[in-house]
Amino acid sequence: MKKTFIFITLMLLAVFQTALSQDRHYQIFGVGFYNLENLFDTCHDAGHNDYQYLPDGQYKWNGLKYSHKLRNMSRVLAEMGTDVHPMGCAVIGVSEVENARCLTDLCNQEPLKARNMQFVHIEGPDQRGVDCALLYNPAMFQVREAELVPYVYTLPEDSLKATRGFLTVSGTMAGEHVTIIVNHLPSRFATSFYREEGGRQLHELKERLMREDPDVKLIIMGDMNDDPQDKSMAEALGARRKIKNTEEGGLWNPWWDVLASGTGTLQYDGGWNLFDQIILSHSLLDTRHMKDGKEVNLSRIDCSTLRYFRHQIFRRDYLFQREGRYKGNTLRTHAGGVWLDGYSDHLPTIVYLVKAAN
């Protein structure tokens, strides 16, 4: 059965690639993001408020629940991107991970271990102990260097606060310099100011990275705790809604129109939000030939370098509640204090990049 599945997947990929162009072949790279909704181990980390996720804590978090969480998360991460590439995503940014131990356990789950998935993680100062990380397949992405750029609180009354910063990973994809920033902006328990401040700091980081290498292919991803049209994204970061309005050195946000169409990545009060965004630099676009709202025609755009091809919200039936009062909602790990053995309150997002094969 497994061999049959692999054969069918490879055949579908071949048909897909042929459909792209009868004359050219392309390398395809999935770039994903997923909020794992509190991937905690069962041990206390000194200095962090992780008490809810201990065996005697609010969620009675024990070895059984932790092992199920790892299994569930690895299933999603392994399937992300397989609609287009049999090996799934080249890189996946994740948020709400407690520590490197959790990431090691995650990458040791069979579907990820079989692909030799690795991770980049730098312990951050978040008071609850959650961090961002980048998972990557070394066959498709090679890490050069990484740094954790701190989120800086600018108001005097916030001087004792600390939260996750901006994980910045420089690497090589398809022989090109690609830098990925993974972040998780302050929650909606805080006012918009703090997310706008995060957007401004992301913009400053983007400008610095582009000064260091004007040709860098830059990807900013994360749980923004804001929608694409909110001030933190549209104004402070400056991510444009339309390809035609994305200037050289600027950023394009493909998720703006997705949310406007009536869908998103998490639900609140009966409606959708789209906090889980993957934002692309102008250098990943062929703005002369890409048109907003139209399928990218690879026979027309310049694919001698990495280019944006398409994007999707990753949806599977098992990610949703199938019955009861909350049928159709995302299937979470906990709800109302009850362990649901689910996945996350967020859905993953993916962007696909292509490059003409030599």
N, C-alpha and C positions, 0 to 999 in steps of 0.2 A: 504493500500500500504506500509506504514512504517513497519508494523508488518511482512508483506511478505518479505520485503527487509532484515530485521533483521534475519528472519528464514533462508533465503537463505544464508546469510553471515555466520551464525553459522554452517550451513550444509557444506558450502565450507571449513570452518576452520576445521571441524571435518574430512572431507575427506583429507585435507592437512596434518593434524597431523597423520592420519592413514597411509598416504603415506610415512611419515617420517620413521615410524617403526610400524610393526604390533604388536610388543611386548612391546614397551615402549611408555610412554607419556612424552611430553615436555612442559615446560613453554617457551613462545616466547616473546621477548622484542624488539620492534622497537626503534632505536636510530636515530633521524633525525637532519638535519640542514637545515635552510632556511634563505637566505638573503631577508628581507621583502621590500627592496628598498624604503627607506625613509618613514617609518611609523611615521609621524608627526601629532600632534594635531594642532589646529588652533590658539593657544595662544603663545605669545613670552615668551621664557624662558630667564631670565636675564643672561647675560654673554655669550650667545650662538648665533652663526650666523645662526639663523633659519628663516631669513626674507623672503626667497623664499617661505616658507610654511606658510604664513599668508594671510588673505583675500585680502590684498592690495599688496601682493608680486608677484613675477614673475609667479607663478602657480595659482594665484587667489584661494588659498587653503581655502575652506569654509566647513561648516558643512556637506553639501551634499557629497562633494568629500571625506571628512574624513569618513563619515559613510559607503560609498561604499568601501573605502579601507579596513576598518575593516571587512566588510562582505566578501570581496574577500579573504583577508588573512586567515580569520577563516575557510573558505571553504577548502582551500588547507591544512592548518594545521590539520583539522579534518579528511581529507581523507588520509593523509600520514600514511602509515603503514597498511591500511585496506586491502591491497592485501593479507596480511598474518594473521593479527589479527583484529577481529571485533571492538576492542576498539582503534585501531590506535596505535600510538607511545607511549611508556612509557615516553620518554623525547624528547624534540626538542630544540636545540639551535637556537637562532635567532640573526640576526644582523640588524643594521640600524633602531633601535627603539629610539625614542626621549627620552622617560621618563616612569616612573612607571604609570602615568595616561593613557598613550597609552596602556600599557600592561593590566591594569585593564579593560579598555574598550574592549580590544581584548578578554580577557578571559570571559567577560560577553556576548560575542556573543553566540547565542544559541547552535551551535554544539559543542563548547568548554565548555560552562557552563554545559551542560548535562553530561559531563564527569568529572566535578569538576576540570578542569585544573587550576593549580596554576602556579606561576612564581617566579623566583629568579632574582633580579635586584639590582645592586649597581650603583648609579650615578657616571659616570666617567668624566674625564676632557676634553674630545674631544671638540675641538673648534667649531665644527659644531653642537655639541649636541647629536650625535648619539652614542648609547651604544649597548652592547650585553646583552642577557638575556637567561635564561633557563626556558622553559615551562615544566611542568611535571604533570603526573597523579599520585596523591598520593597513589592510589591503587597499583601502580607498582613500584614507586620510592619514597623513603622517604629521605628528606634532613636532613643531620647532621649539616653541617656548610658551609659557603661560604665566600670567600674573593675576592677582586679585586686586582690582582697583577699588578702594573703599567708597562706599556711599557716605558722603559727608553731611552731617546735620549742621545747618548754617545758623539756626536761631540759638541764642544763649541759653534759653530754658531747656534745650534739648541736648546739652553738652554731655549728659551721662548716658544718652541713648546709643545703641549700636544695632545695625541690621546688616543683612547680607549685602555684599558688594557686587561688583561687575566682574565676573570671571571672563578673562580675555585670553583666548587661545589662538596662537598663530600657528599655521601649518601649511601643508602642501596637499592640494587636491588636483588631480589631472595635470600635475607638473606646474601648477600656478600657486601663487601666494594667496591664501584665504585666511582671513581672521574672523573668528566667531566670538561674539560677546553674549554670554548667558547671564540673565539677571532676573530678579524677582522684586519688583518695586513695592514700596510700603502698601499695606493693606488698606481697605476702605474703612477700617476703624479710624484711620487717620484722615485728615482733610486732604483735598485735592492738592494743596500746596506742596505736600511732601512727594507726591508723584510727579508734579510739575518740576520740582527740584531734581528729581531723578532723571527726568527727560533732559533737563539742561546739562546735567553731569554726563549723561550718555552722549549728548551732542558734543561736548568738549572732548570727550574721549575719542569720538569718531574723528573730530578735526585733528587731534594729535596723531592718530594712527594713519590718517591720510597724508599728513605732512611727512611722516617717516617713510611712507611708500605711497605715492599718488596712484599707483596702479593696483593697489591691494583690492581684492574682492572681499567686501565687508558684509557680514551678516549679523544683525542684532536680533536676538530672540529672547523670549521670556514670558513670564506671567506679569503683565504690565499693571494688573489690577485697574485698568482703564480700557475703554474701547478705542478704536482707531481715531475716532473724531474728537476725543477728549483732548483737553489742552496739553497734557503731558506728552502726548504722541504727535498731535497735529501742529502744535505751536512750539513747545519747548524743544522737542526732538526735531521737529520739522519734517516728518515723514509724509510725503505727498499721497493724495488719493489717486491721482491720474499719472500714468506713465508720461504723457506729453508734458506734464508740468514738473517733472523731475529733472532738475538742472544737473549739470556736471558737478560731481562732488556731493550731490544730494542723496536723498533716500526715498524709496518707494515702499508704500505699505499696501500689499495686495488684499488685505483682509477687510478694508473699509467697505467695499462693495459686497463682500460676502455677508457681512452683518446686515447691510441695507436690504439684502434679499430675504432676510427673515430667519437666518440660522446663525449659530454661534458655537462656542465651546463650553459654556456653562450656563446653567439656568438660575434665575432668581425671580421670585414672585411672579411666576408664570411666563416670564419672557427670557430671551437669550441675551447674553453678553458674549463678547469675543475678546477676552483678555490675553489669550495665548497667541501671540503674534510672532511672525518671522519677517523681518524687514530687511530689504536688500539695497545695496549701494547702486548708484547709477552705473558703475562699471560692470554690473551683471546684466544690464539691459542694452538692447539695440533699439534705442528710442526712435530711430529713423523708420524702422519697419514693424515695431510692436505697436499694436493698437489696443486701447482700452476696450475690454469687453469682448475681444475676439481671440479665438484660438491662435496660439503662436504658430506661424508657418515657418518651419525649420528650413525649408528650401529657399526662403528669402532672407532670413537673418544671418548675420555673421556668427558662425559657430566655430570659428578657428580658436576662440577663447571661451571660457565658461560663460554660459548664458542661462538666464531664467527660462524655464519652459512651462511649468504649470504648478498649481498649488491645490491642496485639499485639506479638509478636516477629516481626520481618520475616524471612521464610524464602523462599528461592528455591533450586531444585535446583542452580544453578551455584555456590552458596556452600558446597557440600559435596563432599568427595572421592567419586568415583563407583566406584572400584575399588581393589583392592589391600588390604593389611593394615589400612589406616586408613579403609576405606570407611565413609561416614557421618559422619566427622569434618569439622569446618570446614576449608575449603580455604585454607590460609595462604599468605602470600607466600613464606616459607621453611619448611622442616622438615628436620631432620637435616643442616643445612648445604646442602641442595639448593634451588635456586630453583624453586618450583612455579608461578610466575606466577598466584598466587591472590589472595585478598582480605584476610581478617583472621581471627584466631583467635576473634573475637567476632562475634555476630550483632547487628544493630541492634534497637532497641526504639522503639515509637511509641505516643503517646497522642493521641486525637482529642478535640477540644473543639468544642462547637456553640453557636450563638447564633441565636435567632429573627431572621429577616430583617425589616427594616422594610417 
